[in-house]
Amino acid sequence: MSAGSDVAAPWVAQVTGLRAGAARRYRVVVLLLVAVVLLLVAVTVLWDVAPAEAVAHLQHLLGLGGDRSFAVRLRLPRAVLSVAVGVAFGLAGALFQVVLRNPLASPDIIGVTGGASLAGAGAILLAGLTGAWVSLAAFGGAAVVAAAILLLSWSGELSGYRFVLVGVGLAFVCQSGIGYLITRSQVDDVRSALVWMVGSIGTPTWGTIGILAACLLLLLPLTGYAGWRLRAMQLGDETAAGLGVRVTRSRLLVLLVGVALAAVATAVAGPVAFVAFMSAPIARRLLPAAGAALLPAALVGAVVVLAAELVAEQLLTGLEVPVGIVTGVVGAPYLLWLLATGTSRRTSR
């Protein structure tokens, strides 16, 4: 007994050391991402704002006198909304990619946000709706497309490969519908619709932010509840079933939460391109042993949207570039690189 214990002791110590190192790296990366988010929020809000003006605005918020700064008052809601939208898209992309085991399984690739865009564009161009009605239409469009993908890809069980293929097909259908709406509408209406369809933070109200925050407060606990099931399913379906996880039901739950996160973010800010697609892979590169890496993916999403918003509003001043254009410029080369590296790996095998 003692000899066996002596042989096993080094292996136990090595595994314990690796787990401790992975946990330590996880904490460091998360803290660094939080610091980057806070830094970007500060830069976004205080860009070209005099220190005295910023201090006076802070005193006003704390009820200590002072005057509100117009720049801070205008930029603070946009910064907060950028964080919330980035978190929602980052989590949605991570949930889709992990549960379907495909790096291309992102809401903006497989048609979920495309359905939101089609419904939102229809609300603007056909019904002349604005504001909350467009958001409600976009949410409904995302839900309808997600349900259609699930029904068309279902074959007794949920197949990630079929789900992605059907989603890509429906994404093209949505794009065709959007093109038809644009060609049949007035130029002025098309301009306002296009700004929403490429994704824009705009000038949100605190009421809009409050609605998104309430949705996130409901969905984030569900995301955490689904997170441990994801860790079990990453070990394989048979192992997960042996651990008491109902695999098919758990996949449906994770996809439902992911669709809801993508839908609420799209309803508020439009389909900001490639944020959901990029966030989880970047997080997993920072933390290769972190599994689903949901929290890092959410923080990376916030960093991406904040950085894109800063570039669009401050560095490209006067061009009126929506935030979705900036994320698209970054995300499209990443998609091409992912496809190229995937092809080369398959060829080498």
C-alpha positions, 0 to 999 in steps of 0.5 A: 500500500505504501509503495503504491502511494509513493508511486502515485504521489508525484502524479497527484502532486503534478496534477494538483500543480497544473490545476493550481496553475490553470486557476491562477492564470484564469484569475489573472486573465479575468482581472486583466480583462476587467481592467481593460474594460474599465480603462476603455470605459474611462477613455470613452467617457472622458475623451477630450474632457477637461479634468475639472469638468469630469470632477464636477460631473462626478460631484453632481452624481454624488450629490456634492454640487458641481455641474453635469458635463454634456460630453460625459452625460452623452457618452456614459450611456453609450459606454454602459450599453457597449459593455452590456451588448458585448457581454451578451454577444460574447456569451451567446457565441461561446454557448453556441460554439461549445455546445455545437462543437464548431467554431463557425456556430455563431449567431451572426454566422448561422442566421439568428441575427440575420432573422433579427435584421430581416424582422427589424428591417421589415418593421422600419421599411414596411410598417414605419415603426421606430424605437421599441417596436423595432426591437420587439420585431428583431427579437421575434425574428431571431426567435423564429429563425432559431426555431426554424433552424432547430426544426429543420435540423432535428433528426431525432437528436440535435446534430451540430453539423446539420444545425450549422448547415441549416443555419447558414442556408437560412442566413442567406435566405434572410439576406435575400429578404433584406435585399428585396426590402431595400430595393422596394423602399424609399432612400430615406427609409433605407438609410435609417434601416441600414444604420440599424442593420449593421449595428449601432450603439447610437444615443441610448436612453437609460430606459433602454439600458435598464431593459437590457440590464433586466434581461441580462439579470434573468439570462446570466443565472441561466447561463451559469446554470448551463455552464456546468452542463457544458463542462460535462458535455465537453467530456463526450456525450457518453461521459456526460450521460454517465454523470447524470446530464441529459445531453439532448435536453441540456443542448436545447437549454444552452441553445435557448439561452444563447438565442435569447442573449443574441436576440436581446443584444440585437434588439437593442443595438442591431446585429453588431457583426462578428462580436459573438464569432470572435469573443470565445476563440480569443478567450480560449486562446488566452485560457487554453485549459478553461473549457467553455471560458464563459466569463472570459468570453463575455469580457472579451465581447465587452472589450471588442464592442468598447474598442470598436465604439471608441474607434468609430466615435473618436478616431473616425470623427465625422465619418459617422461609422456605425460600430458594426462596420468596425467590428466587421472590418476586424472580424472578416479577416479573422473568419478567412484566417479561420477557414484557411487554417482549418483547410490546411489542417485537414489537408495535412492530415 
